[in-house]
Amino acid sequence: MQRDVLTVLEATSTLNLHPETVKRFCRIGKLKGEKVSVGWLISKKEVDTFASTYKETRGRPANGRAQRNGGSGGDSPNRAQRHD
């Protein structure tokens, strides 16, 4: 019997993503799933559609600098530092 829904672990193997990434995408609505008890159920059709349109963006940009607040990411000595 073929199921129409996948668990997070099943979706991760199809999408080649980390389970926490799939869960985060479900939480923020990037991937439509249904929260059930302590897990997520995602329709196979949704996973297939997502897989065909998802553009992976891992890590830092090619220049090695993360841009914050739309800035140039330069190394200005007068730049204010965040204190969290």
PyMOL Python script that loads the backbone (N, CA, C, O; Angstrom):
from pymol import cmd

cmd.read_pdbstr("""\
ATOM      1  N   MET A   1       0.839  -1.178   0.000  1.00  0.00           N
ATOM      2  CA  MET A   1       0.000   0.000   0.000  1.00  0.00           C
ATOM      3  C   MET A   1       0.888   1.248   0.000  1.00  0.00           C
ATOM      4  O   MET A   1       1.784   1.397   0.832  1.00  0.00           O
ATOM      5  N   GLN A   2       0.619   2.120  -0.940  1.00  0.00           N
ATOM      6  CA  GLN A   2       1.414   3.340  -1.051  1.00  0.00           C
ATOM      7  C   GLN A   2       0.755   4.462  -0.255  1.00  0.00           C
ATOM      8  O   GLN A   2      -0.447   4.700  -0.376  1.00  0.00           O
ATOM      9  N   ARG A   3       1.559   5.151   0.564  1.00  0.00           N
ATOM     10  CA  ARG A   3       1.042   6.243   1.385  1.00  0.00           C
ATOM     11  C   ARG A   3       1.151   7.563   0.634  1.00  0.00           C
ATOM     12  O   ARG A   3       2.032   7.758  -0.203  1.00  0.00           O
ATOM     13  N   ASP A   4       0.232   8.456   0.958  1.00  0.00           N
ATOM     14  CA  ASP A   4       0.237   9.781   0.339  1.00  0.00           C
ATOM     15  C   ASP A   4       0.982  10.805   1.168  1.00  0.00           C
ATOM     16  O   ASP A   4       1.170  11.940   0.730  1.00  0.00           O
ATOM     17  N   VAL A   5       1.415  10.413   2.379  1.00  0.00           N
ATOM     18  CA  VAL A   5       2.133  11.333   3.251  1.00  0.00           C
ATOM     19  C   VAL A   5       3.469  10.735   3.656  1.00  0.00           C
ATOM     20  O   VAL A   5       3.649   9.518   3.685  1.00  0.00           O
ATOM     21  N   LEU A   6       4.397  11.624   3.966  1.00  0.00           N
ATOM     22  CA  LEU A   6       5.740  11.219   4.394  1.00  0.00           C
ATOM     23  C   LEU A   6       6.038  11.803   5.765  1.00  0.00           C
ATOM     24  O   LEU A   6       5.531  12.868   6.119  1.00  0.00           O
ATOM     25  N   THR A   7       6.860  11.104   6.531  1.00  0.00           N
ATOM     26  CA  THR A   7       7.365  11.650   7.784  1.00  0.00           C
ATOM     27  C   THR A   7       8.546  12.558   7.459  1.00  0.00           C
ATOM     28  O   THR A   7       8.988  12.624   6.312  1.00  0.00           O
ATOM     29  N   VAL A   8       9.051  13.251   8.463  1.00  0.00           N
ATOM     30  CA  VAL A   8      10.209  14.124   8.260  1.00  0.00           C
ATOM     31  C   VAL A   8      11.398  13.317   7.750  1.00  0.00           C
ATOM     32  O   VAL A   8      12.081  13.745   6.820  1.00  0.00           O
ATOM     33  N   LEU A   9      11.652  12.156   8.349  1.00  0.00           N
ATOM     34  CA  LEU A   9      12.800  11.352   7.925  1.00  0.00           C
ATOM     35  C   LEU A   9      12.667  10.866   6.493  1.00  0.00           C
ATOM     36  O   LEU A   9      13.657  10.813   5.762  1.00  0.00           O
ATOM     37  N   GLU A  10      11.469  10.515   6.086  1.00  0.00           N
ATOM     38  CA  GLU A  10      11.261  10.094   4.701  1.00  0.00           C
ATOM     39  C   GLU A  10      11.443  11.266   3.745  1.00  0.00           C
ATOM     40  O   GLU A  10      12.013  11.108   2.666  1.00  0.00           O
ATOM     41  N   ALA A  11      10.961  12.436   4.137  1.00  0.00           N
ATOM     42  CA  ALA A  11      11.104  13.634   3.303  1.00  0.00           C
ATOM     43  C   ALA A  11      12.571  14.054   3.185  1.00  0.00           C
ATOM     44  O   ALA A  11      12.998  14.542   2.138  1.00  0.00           O
ATOM     45  N   THR A  12      13.343  13.862   4.263  1.00  0.00           N
ATOM     46  CA  THR A  12      14.754  14.264   4.217  1.00  0.00           C
ATOM     47  C   THR A  12      15.531  13.458   3.192  1.00  0.00           C
ATOM     48  O   THR A  12      16.418  13.992   2.525  1.00  0.00           O
ATOM     49  N   SER A  13      15.211  12.185   3.059  1.00  0.00           N
ATOM     50  CA  SER A  13      15.940  11.370   2.077  1.00  0.00           C
ATOM     51  C   SER A  13      15.564  11.777   0.656  1.00  0.00           C
ATOM     52  O   SER A  13      16.403  11.724  -0.244  1.00  0.00           O
ATOM     53  N   THR A  14      14.319  12.182   0.444  1.00  0.00           N
ATOM     54  CA  THR A  14      13.893  12.633  -0.880  1.00  0.00           C
ATOM     55  C   THR A  14      14.506  13.992  -1.216  1.00  0.00           C
ATOM     56  O   THR A  14      14.944  14.218  -2.344  1.00  0.00           O
ATOM     57  N   LEU A  15      14.537  14.893  -0.237  1.00  0.00           N
ATOM     58  CA  LEU A  15      15.006  16.265  -0.465  1.00  0.00           C
ATOM     59  C   LEU A  15      16.506  16.438  -0.261  1.00  0.00           C
ATOM     60  O   LEU A  15      17.076  17.458  -0.649  1.00  0.00           O
ATOM     61  N   ASN A  16      17.141  15.446   0.344  1.00  0.00           N
ATOM     62  CA  ASN A  16      18.572  15.529   0.654  1.00  0.00           C
ATOM     63  C   ASN A  16      18.872  16.726   1.559  1.00  0.00           C
ATOM     64  O   ASN A  16      19.817  17.481   1.329  1.00  0.00           O
ATOM     65  N   LEU A  17      18.037  16.876   2.598  1.00  0.00           N
ATOM     66  CA  LEU A  17      18.197  17.940   3.587  1.00  0.00           C
ATOM     67  C   LEU A  17      18.273  17.329   4.971  1.00  0.00           C
ATOM     68  O   LEU A  17      17.864  16.186   5.173  1.00  0.00           O
ATOM     69  N   HIS A  18      18.793  18.082   5.923  1.00  0.00           N
ATOM     70  CA  HIS A  18      18.863  17.647   7.314  1.00  0.00           C
ATOM     71  C   HIS A  18      17.448  17.654   7.900  1.00  0.00           C
ATOM     72  O   HIS A  18      16.647  18.520   7.547  1.00  0.00           O
ATOM     73  N   PRO A  19      17.126  16.708   8.788  1.00  0.00           N
ATOM     74  CA  PRO A  19      15.795  16.673   9.389  1.00  0.00           C
ATOM     75  C   PRO A  19      15.372  17.980  10.063  1.00  0.00           C
ATOM     76  O   PRO A  19      14.209  18.374   9.970  1.00  0.00           O
ATOM     77  N   GLU A  20      16.299  18.651  10.736  1.00  0.00           N
ATOM     78  CA  GLU A  20      15.962  19.917  11.381  1.00  0.00           C
ATOM     79  C   GLU A  20      15.606  20.988  10.353  1.00  0.00           C
ATOM     80  O   GLU A  20      14.778  21.857  10.626  1.00  0.00           O
ATOM     81  N   THR A  21      16.222  20.933   9.175  1.00  0.00           N
ATOM     82  CA  THR A  21      15.900  21.880   8.113  1.00  0.00           C
ATOM     83  C   THR A  21      14.479  21.646   7.626  1.00  0.00           C
ATOM     84  O   THR A  21      13.726  22.599   7.429  1.00  0.00           O
ATOM     85  N   VAL A  22      14.108  20.392   7.430  1.00  0.00           N
ATOM     86  CA  VAL A  22      12.745  20.068   6.993  1.00  0.00           C
ATOM     87  C   VAL A  22      11.738  20.519   8.045  1.00  0.00           C
ATOM     88  O   VAL A  22      10.702  21.085   7.698  1.00  0.00           O
ATOM     89  N   LYS A  23      12.021  20.282   9.319  1.00  0.00           N
ATOM     90  CA  LYS A  23      11.124  20.712  10.385  1.00  0.00           C
ATOM     91  C   LYS A  23      10.986  22.235  10.396  1.00  0.00           C
ATOM     92  O   LYS A  23       9.884  22.762  10.549  1.00  0.00           O
ATOM     93  N   ARG A  24      12.109  22.937  10.234  1.00  0.00           N
ATOM     94  CA  ARG A  24      12.086  24.408  10.226  1.00  0.00           C
ATOM     95  C   ARG A  24      11.266  24.919   9.042  1.00  0.00           C
ATOM     96  O   ARG A  24      10.483  25.857   9.188  1.00  0.00           O
ATOM     97  N   PHE A  25      11.442  24.305   7.869  1.00  0.00           N
ATOM     98  CA  PHE A  25      10.670  24.707   6.698  1.00  0.00           C
ATOM     99  C   PHE A  25       9.175  24.501   6.936  1.00  0.00           C
ATOM    100  O   PHE A  25       8.359  25.310   6.493  1.00  0.00           O
ATOM    101  N   CYS A  26       8.815  23.429   7.629  1.00  0.00           N
ATOM    102  CA  CYS A  26       7.404  23.187   7.965  1.00  0.00           C
ATOM    103  C   CYS A  26       6.891  24.249   8.931  1.00  0.00           C
ATOM    104  O   CYS A  26       5.788  24.768   8.762  1.00  0.00           O
ATOM    105  N   ARG A  27       7.702  24.572   9.951  1.00  0.00           N
ATOM    106  CA  ARG A  27       7.283  25.570  10.948  1.00  0.00           C
ATOM    107  C   ARG A  27       7.049  26.935  10.322  1.00  0.00           C
ATOM    108  O   ARG A  27       6.081  27.617  10.659  1.00  0.00           O
ATOM    109  N   ILE A  28       7.937  27.341   9.405  1.00  0.00           N
ATOM    110  CA  ILE A  28       7.826  28.684   8.822  1.00  0.00           C
ATOM    111  C   ILE A  28       6.920  28.720   7.594  1.00  0.00           C
ATOM    112  O   ILE A  28       6.665  29.791   7.044  1.00  0.00           O
ATOM    113  N   GLY A  29       6.436  27.563   7.163  1.00  0.00           N
ATOM    114  CA  GLY A  29       5.502  27.520   6.045  1.00  0.00           C
ATOM    115  C   GLY A  29       6.135  27.393   4.673  1.00  0.00           C
ATOM    116  O   GLY A  29       5.436  27.442   3.661  1.00  0.00           O
ATOM    117  N   LYS A  30       7.427  27.234   4.626  1.00  0.00           N
ATOM    118  CA  LYS A  30       8.112  27.073   3.348  1.00  0.00           C
ATOM    119  C   LYS A  30       7.782  25.708   2.730  1.00  0.00           C
ATOM    120  O   LYS A  30       7.781  25.544   1.510  1.00  0.00           O
ATOM    121  N   LEU A  31       7.509  24.758   3.586  1.00  0.00           N
ATOM    122  CA  LEU A  31       7.095  23.412   3.191  1.00  0.00           C
ATOM    123  C   LEU A  31       5.812  23.135   3.964  1.00  0.00           C
ATOM    124  O   LEU A  31       5.807  23.172   5.194  1.00  0.00           O
ATOM    125  N   LYS A  32       4.735  22.860   3.256  1.00  0.00           N
ATOM    126  CA  LYS A  32       3.438  22.697   3.920  1.00  0.00           C
ATOM    127  C   LYS A  32       3.295  21.291   4.474  1.00  0.00           C
ATOM    128  O   LYS A  32       3.283  20.308   3.733  1.00  0.00           O
ATOM    129  N   GLY A  33       3.188  21.218   5.789  1.00  0.00           N
ATOM    130  CA  GLY A  33       3.028  19.939   6.462  1.00  0.00           C
ATOM    131  C   GLY A  33       2.045  20.083   7.605  1.00  0.00           C
ATOM    132  O   GLY A  33       1.623  21.189   7.942  1.00  0.00           O
ATOM    133  N   GLU A  34       1.690  18.971   8.189  1.00  0.00           N
ATOM    134  CA  GLU A  34       0.741  18.960   9.309  1.00  0.00           C
ATOM    135  C   GLU A  34       1.466  18.469  10.548  1.00  0.00           C
ATOM    136  O   GLU A  34       2.059  17.390  10.545  1.00  0.00           O
ATOM    137  N   LYS A  35       1.415  19.265  11.607  1.00  0.00           N
ATOM    138  CA  LYS A  35       2.021  18.894  12.882  1.00  0.00           C
ATOM    139  C   LYS A  35       1.132  17.839  13.537  1.00  0.00           C
ATOM    140  O   LYS A  35      -0.049  18.082  13.786  1.00  0.00           O
ATOM    141  N   VAL A  36       1.702  16.672  13.812  1.00  0.00           N
ATOM    142  CA  VAL A  36       0.966  15.572  14.428  1.00  0.00           C
ATOM    143  C   VAL A  36       1.781  15.084  15.610  1.00  0.00           C
ATOM    144  O   VAL A  36       2.891  14.579  15.442  1.00  0.00           O
ATOM    145  N   SER A  37       1.232  15.234  16.803  1.00  0.00           N
ATOM    146  CA  SER A  37       1.895  14.802  18.033  1.00  0.00           C
ATOM    147  C   SER A  37       3.277  15.452  18.117  1.00  0.00           C
ATOM    148  O   SER A  37       3.369  16.665  18.305  1.00  0.00           O
ATOM    149  N   VAL A  38       4.332  14.685  17.984  1.00  0.00           N
ATOM    150  CA  VAL A  38       5.689  15.241  18.102  1.00  0.00           C
ATOM    151  C   VAL A  38       6.412  15.265  16.761  1.00  0.00           C
ATOM    152  O   VAL A  38       7.633  15.418  16.725  1.00  0.00           O
ATOM    153  N   GLY A  39       5.685  15.117  15.662  1.00  0.00           N
ATOM    154  CA  GLY A  39       6.322  15.097  14.356  1.00  0.00           C
ATOM    155  C   GLY A  39       5.496  15.829  13.319  1.00  0.00           C
ATOM    156  O   GLY A  39       4.489  16.464  13.634  1.00  0.00           O
ATOM    157  N   TRP A  40       5.937  15.728  12.083  1.00  0.00           N
ATOM    158  CA  TRP A  40       5.269  16.368  10.959  1.00  0.00           C
ATOM    159  C   TRP A  40       4.923  15.313   9.925  1.00  0.00           C
ATOM    160  O   TRP A  40       5.668  14.353   9.729  1.00  0.00           O
ATOM    161  N   LEU A  41       3.783  15.497   9.262  1.00  0.00           N
ATOM    162  CA  LEU A  41       3.413  14.694   8.111  1.00  0.00           C
ATOM    163  C   LEU A  41       3.302  15.635   6.923  1.00  0.00           C
ATOM    164  O   LEU A  41       2.646  16.674   6.994  1.00  0.00           O
ATOM    165  N   ILE A  42       3.951  15.257   5.837  1.00  0.00           N
ATOM    166  CA  ILE A  42       4.032  16.106   4.653  1.00  0.00           C
ATOM    167  C   ILE A  42       3.550  15.283   3.468  1.00  0.00           C
ATOM    168  O   ILE A  42       3.972  14.140   3.291  1.00  0.00           O
ATOM    169  N   SER A  43       2.672  15.856   2.660  1.00  0.00           N
ATOM    170  CA  SER A  43       2.152  15.099   1.523  1.00  0.00           C
ATOM    171  C   SER A  43       3.281  14.831   0.522  1.00  0.00           C
ATOM    172  O   SER A  43       4.171  15.660   0.327  1.00  0.00           O
ATOM    173  N   LYS A  44       3.222  13.671  -0.096  1.00  0.00           N
ATOM    174  CA  LYS A  44       4.237  13.294  -1.079  1.00  0.00           C
ATOM    175  C   LYS A  44       4.238  14.285  -2.239  1.00  0.00           C
ATOM    176  O   LYS A  44       5.292  14.638  -2.768  1.00  0.00           O
ATOM    177  N   LYS A  45       3.038  14.731  -2.629  1.00  0.00           N
ATOM    178  CA  LYS A  45       2.930  15.705  -3.713  1.00  0.00           C
ATOM    179  C   LYS A  45       3.635  17.004  -3.346  1.00  0.00           C
ATOM    180  O   LYS A  45       4.327  17.591  -4.178  1.00  0.00           O
ATOM    181  N   GLU A  46       3.464  17.463  -2.092  1.00  0.00           N
ATOM    182  CA  GLU A  46       4.127  18.684  -1.622  1.00  0.00           C
ATOM    183  C   GLU A  46       5.649  18.535  -1.657  1.00  0.00           C
ATOM    184  O   GLU A  46       6.357  19.455  -2.069  1.00  0.00           O
ATOM    185  N   VAL A  47       6.146  17.382  -1.226  1.00  0.00           N
ATOM    186  CA  VAL A  47       7.593  17.131  -1.235  1.00  0.00           C
ATOM    187  C   VAL A  47       8.119  17.122  -2.665  1.00  0.00           C
ATOM    188  O   VAL A  47       9.174  17.693  -2.940  1.00  0.00           O
ATOM    189  N   ASP A  48       7.398  16.483  -3.571  1.00  0.00           N
ATOM    190  CA  ASP A  48       7.831  16.438  -4.978  1.00  0.00           C
ATOM    191  C   ASP A  48       7.839  17.829  -5.598  1.00  0.00           C
ATOM    192  O   ASP A  48       8.768  18.180  -6.326  1.00  0.00           O
ATOM    193  N   THR A  49       6.803  18.625  -5.312  1.00  0.00           N
ATOM    194  CA  THR A  49       6.739  19.995  -5.831  1.00  0.00           C
ATOM    195  C   THR A  49       7.870  20.843  -5.253  1.00  0.00           C
ATOM    196  O   THR A  49       8.532  21.585  -5.978  1.00  0.00           O
ATOM    197  N   PHE A  50       8.085  20.728  -3.940  1.00  0.00           N
ATOM    198  CA  PHE A  50       9.147  21.483  -3.278  1.00  0.00           C
ATOM    199  C   PHE A  50      10.509  21.106  -3.856  1.00  0.00           C
ATOM    200  O   PHE A  50      11.342  21.977  -4.107  1.00  0.00           O
ATOM    201  N   ALA A  51      10.736  19.804  -4.067  1.00  0.00           N
ATOM    202  CA  ALA A  51      12.020  19.327  -4.596  1.00  0.00           C
ATOM    203  C   ALA A  51      12.297  19.895  -5.982  1.00  0.00           C
ATOM    204  O   ALA A  51      13.450  20.161  -6.319  1.00  0.00           O
ATOM    205  N   SER A  52      11.264  20.082  -6.783  1.00  0.00           N
ATOM    206  CA  SER A  52      11.474  20.579  -8.142  1.00  0.00           C
ATOM    207  C   SER A  52      11.713  22.086  -8.188  1.00  0.00           C
ATOM    208  O   SER A  52      12.222  22.600  -9.184  1.00  0.00           O
ATOM    209  N   THR A  53      11.349  22.802  -7.117  1.00  0.00           N
ATOM    210  CA  THR A  53      11.504  24.260  -7.123  1.00  0.00           C
ATOM    211  C   THR A  53      12.538  24.784  -6.131  1.00  0.00           C
ATOM    212  O   THR A  53      12.906  25.956  -6.200  1.00  0.00           O
ATOM    213  N   TYR A  54      13.012  23.953  -5.214  1.00  0.00           N
ATOM    214  CA  TYR A  54      13.909  24.418  -4.155  1.00  0.00           C
ATOM    215  C   TYR A  54      15.302  24.704  -4.692  1.00  0.00           C
ATOM    216  O   TYR A  54      15.899  23.871  -5.374  1.00  0.00           O
ATOM    217  N   LYS A  55      15.819  25.897  -4.379  1.00  0.00           N
ATOM    218  CA  LYS A  55      17.187  26.275  -4.730  1.00  0.00           C
ATOM    219  C   LYS A  55      17.981  26.313  -3.436  1.00  0.00           C
ATOM    220  O   LYS A  55      17.723  27.141  -2.563  1.00  0.00           O
ATOM    221  N   GLU A  56      18.934  25.424  -3.320  1.00  0.00           N
ATOM    222  CA  GLU A  56      19.724  25.289  -2.098  1.00  0.00           C
ATOM    223  C   GLU A  56      20.643  26.476  -1.903  1.00  0.00           C
ATOM    224  O   GLU A  56      21.325  26.902  -2.835  1.00  0.00           O
ATOM    225  N   THR A  57      20.661  27.017  -0.678  1.00  0.00           N
ATOM    226  CA  THR A  57      21.582  28.107  -0.331  1.00  0.00           C
ATOM    227  C   THR A  57      22.204  27.765   1.014  1.00  0.00           C
ATOM    228  O   THR A  57      21.678  28.125   2.067  1.00  0.00           O
ATOM    229  N   ARG A  58      23.308  27.079   0.965  1.00  0.00           N
ATOM    230  CA  ARG A  58      23.991  26.677   2.191  1.00  0.00           C
ATOM    231  C   ARG A  58      25.172  27.585   2.472  1.00  0.00           C
ATOM    232  O   ARG A  58      25.839  28.060   1.553  1.00  0.00           O
ATOM    233  N   GLY A  59      25.422  27.818   3.740  1.00  0.00           N
ATOM    234  CA  GLY A  59      26.632  28.517   4.162  1.00  0.00           C
ATOM    235  C   GLY A  59      26.697  29.962   3.734  1.00  0.00           C
ATOM    236  O   GLY A  59      25.682  30.603   3.460  1.00  0.00           O
ATOM    237  N   ARG A  60      27.909  30.453   3.684  1.00  0.00           N
ATOM    238  CA  ARG A  60      28.161  31.852   3.351  1.00  0.00           C
ATOM    239  C   ARG A  60      28.190  32.063   1.841  1.00  0.00           C
ATOM    240  O   ARG A  60      28.355  31.111   1.079  1.00  0.00           O
ATOM    241  N   PRO A  61      28.027  33.316   1.413  1.00  0.00           N
ATOM    242  CA  PRO A  61      28.148  33.632  -0.012  1.00  0.00           C
ATOM    243  C   PRO A  61      29.540  33.302  -0.529  1.00  0.00           C
ATOM    244  O   PRO A  61      30.467  33.108   0.258  1.00  0.00           O
ATOM    245  N   ALA A  62      29.690  33.238  -1.832  1.00  0.00           N
ATOM    246  CA  ALA A  62      30.954  32.854  -2.459  1.00  0.00           C
ATOM    247  C   ALA A  62      32.120  33.759  -2.056  1.00  0.00           C
ATOM    248  O   ALA A  62      33.261  33.299  -2.024  1.00  0.00           O
ATOM    249  N   ASN A  63      31.862  35.048  -1.743  1.00  0.00           N
ATOM    250  CA  ASN A  63      32.952  35.946  -1.375  1.00  0.00           C
ATOM    251  C   ASN A  63      33.408  35.734   0.067  1.00  0.00           C
ATOM    252  O   ASN A  63      34.359  36.373   0.515  1.00  0.00           O
ATOM    253  N   GLY A  64      32.729  34.833   0.803  1.00  0.00           N
ATOM    254  CA  GLY A  64      33.150  34.499   2.154  1.00  0.00           C
ATOM    255  C   GLY A  64      32.669  35.439   3.225  1.00  0.00           C
ATOM    256  O   GLY A  64      33.019  35.272   4.393  1.00  0.00           O
ATOM    257  N   ARG A  65      31.871  36.432   2.858  1.00  0.00           N
ATOM    258  CA  ARG A  65      31.381  37.402   3.835  1.00  0.00           C
ATOM    259  C   ARG A  65      29.858  37.385   3.864  1.00  0.00           C
ATOM    260  O   ARG A  65      29.205  37.462   2.824  1.00  0.00           O
ATOM    261  N   ALA A  66      29.318  37.285   5.037  1.00  0.00           N
ATOM    262  CA  ALA A  66      27.869  37.365   5.197  1.00  0.00           C
ATOM    263  C   ALA A  66      27.474  38.832   5.209  1.00  0.00           C
ATOM    264  O   ALA A  66      28.129  39.644   5.864  1.00  0.00           O
ATOM    265  N   GLN A  67      26.423  39.180   4.500  1.00  0.00           N
ATOM    266  CA  GLN A  67      25.950  40.559   4.482  1.00  0.00           C
ATOM    267  C   GLN A  67      24.832  40.718   5.492  1.00  0.00           C
ATOM    268  O   GLN A  67      23.878  39.940   5.490  1.00  0.00           O
ATOM    269  N   ARG A  68      24.936  41.693   6.335  1.00  0.00           N
ATOM    270  CA  ARG A  68      23.913  41.973   7.339  1.00  0.00           C
ATOM    271  C   ARG A  68      23.289  43.317   7.050  1.00  0.00           C
ATOM    272  O   ARG A  68      23.975  44.273   6.687  1.00  0.00           O
ATOM    273  N   ASN A  69      22.000  43.380   7.212  1.00  0.00           N
ATOM    274  CA  ASN A  69      21.261  44.631   7.059  1.00  0.00           C
ATOM    275  C   ASN A  69      21.515  45.299   5.712  1.00  0.00           C
ATOM    276  O   ASN A  69      21.472  46.525   5.610  1.00  0.00           O
ATOM    277  N   GLY A  70      21.778  44.507   4.685  1.00  0.00           N
ATOM    278  CA  GLY A  70      21.968  45.070   3.355  1.00  0.00           C
ATOM    279  C   GLY A  70      23.262  45.819   3.178  1.00  0.00           C
ATOM    280  O   GLY A  70      23.437  46.490   2.161  1.00  0.00           O
ATOM    281  N   GLY A  71      24.181  45.738   4.126  1.00  0.00           N
ATOM    282  CA  GLY A  71      25.449  46.463   4.042  1.00  0.00           C
ATOM    283  C   GLY A  71      26.412  45.818   3.074  1.00  0.00           C
ATOM    284  O   GLY A  71      26.150  44.739   2.543  1.00  0.00           O
ATOM    285  N   SER A  72      27.522  46.483   2.850  1.00  0.00           N
ATOM    286  CA  SER A  72      28.511  45.984   1.910  1.00  0.00           C
ATOM    287  C   SER A  72      29.383  44.909   2.520  1.00  0.00           C
ATOM    288  O   SER A  72      30.087  44.205   1.796  1.00  0.00           O
ATOM    289  N   GLY A  73      29.354  44.766   3.828  1.00  0.00           N
ATOM    290  CA  GLY A  73      30.162  43.746   4.485  1.00  0.00           C
ATOM    291  C   GLY A  73      31.625  44.115   4.582  1.00  0.00           C
ATOM    292  O   GLY A  73      32.466  43.254   4.842  1.00  0.00           O
ATOM    293  N   GLY A  74      31.943  45.388   4.376  1.00  0.00           N
ATOM    294  CA  GLY A  74      33.336  45.842   4.419  1.00  0.00           C
ATOM    295  C   GLY A  74      33.920  45.778   5.817  1.00  0.00           C
ATOM    296  O   GLY A  74      33.198  45.556   6.789  1.00  0.00           O
ATOM    297  N   ASP A  75      35.217  45.969   5.919  1.00  0.00           N
ATOM    298  CA  ASP A  75      35.907  45.895   7.206  1.00  0.00           C
ATOM    299  C   ASP A  75      36.222  47.278   7.741  1.00  0.00           C
ATOM    300  O   ASP A  75      37.360  47.540   8.131  1.00  0.00           O
ATOM    301  N   SER A  76      35.246  48.165   7.769  1.00  0.00           N
ATOM    302  CA  SER A  76      35.441  49.515   8.257  1.00  0.00           C
ATOM    303  C   SER A  76      35.746  49.505   9.746  1.00  0.00           C
ATOM    304  O   SER A  76      35.014  48.889  10.520  1.00  0.00           O
ATOM    305  N   PRO A  77      36.835  50.189  10.167  1.00  0.00           N
ATOM    306  CA  PRO A  77      37.174  50.190  11.597  1.00  0.00           C
ATOM    307  C   PRO A  77      36.157  50.975  12.423  1.00  0.00           C
ATOM    308  O   PRO A  77      36.105  50.802  13.640  1.00  0.00           O
ATOM    309  N   ASN A  78      35.350  51.830  11.799  1.00  0.00           N
ATOM    310  CA  ASN A  78      34.363  52.635  12.523  1.00  0.00           C
ATOM    311  C   ASN A  78      33.004  51.959  12.630  1.00  0.00           C
ATOM    312  O   ASN A  78      32.056  52.537  13.160  1.00  0.00           O
ATOM    313  N   ARG A  79      32.914  50.756  12.134  1.00  0.00           N
ATOM    314  CA  ARG A  79      31.637  50.047  12.146  1.00  0.00           C
ATOM    315  C   ARG A  79      31.262  49.681  13.566  1.00  0.00           C
ATOM    316  O   ARG A  79      32.078  49.153  14.320  1.00  0.00           O
ATOM    317  N   ALA A  80      30.012  49.966  13.926  1.00  0.00           N
ATOM    318  CA  ALA A  80      29.521  49.637  15.272  1.00  0.00           C
ATOM    319  C   ALA A  80      29.464  48.122  15.455  1.00  0.00           C
ATOM    320  O   ALA A  80      29.118  47.386  14.531  1.00  0.00           O
ATOM    321  N   GLN A  81      29.802  47.676  16.638  1.00  0.00           N
ATOM    322  CA  GLN A  81      29.760  46.252  16.922  1.00  0.00           C
ATOM    323  C   GLN A  81      28.542  45.939  17.740  1.00  0.00           C
ATOM    324  O   GLN A  81      28.128  46.730  18.587  1.00  0.00           O
ATOM    325  N   ARG A  82      27.954  44.762  17.484  1.00  0.00           N
ATOM    326  CA  ARG A  82      26.791  44.312  18.258  1.00  0.00           C
ATOM    327  C   ARG A  82      27.248  43.663  19.531  1.00  0.00           C
ATOM    328  O   ARG A  82      28.228  42.918  19.547  1.00  0.00           O
ATOM    329  N   HIS A  83      26.545  43.942  20.591  1.00  0.00           N
ATOM    330  CA  HIS A  83      26.819  43.283  21.865  1.00  0.00           C
ATOM    331  C   HIS A  83      25.557  42.574  22.283  1.00  0.00           C
ATOM    332  O   HIS A  83      24.617  43.203  22.770  1.00  0.00           O
ATOM    333  N   ASP A  84      25.527  41.251  22.095  1.00  0.00           N
ATOM    334  CA  ASP A  84      24.325  40.472  22.425  1.00  0.00           C
ATOM    335  C   ASP A  84      24.408  39.934  23.826  1.00  0.00           C
ATOM    336  O   ASP A  84      23.489  39.253  24.282  1.00  0.00           O
TER     337      ASP A  84
END
""", "prot")
cmd.dss("prot")
cmd.show_as("cartoon", "prot")
cmd.util.cbc("prot")
cmd.orient("prot")
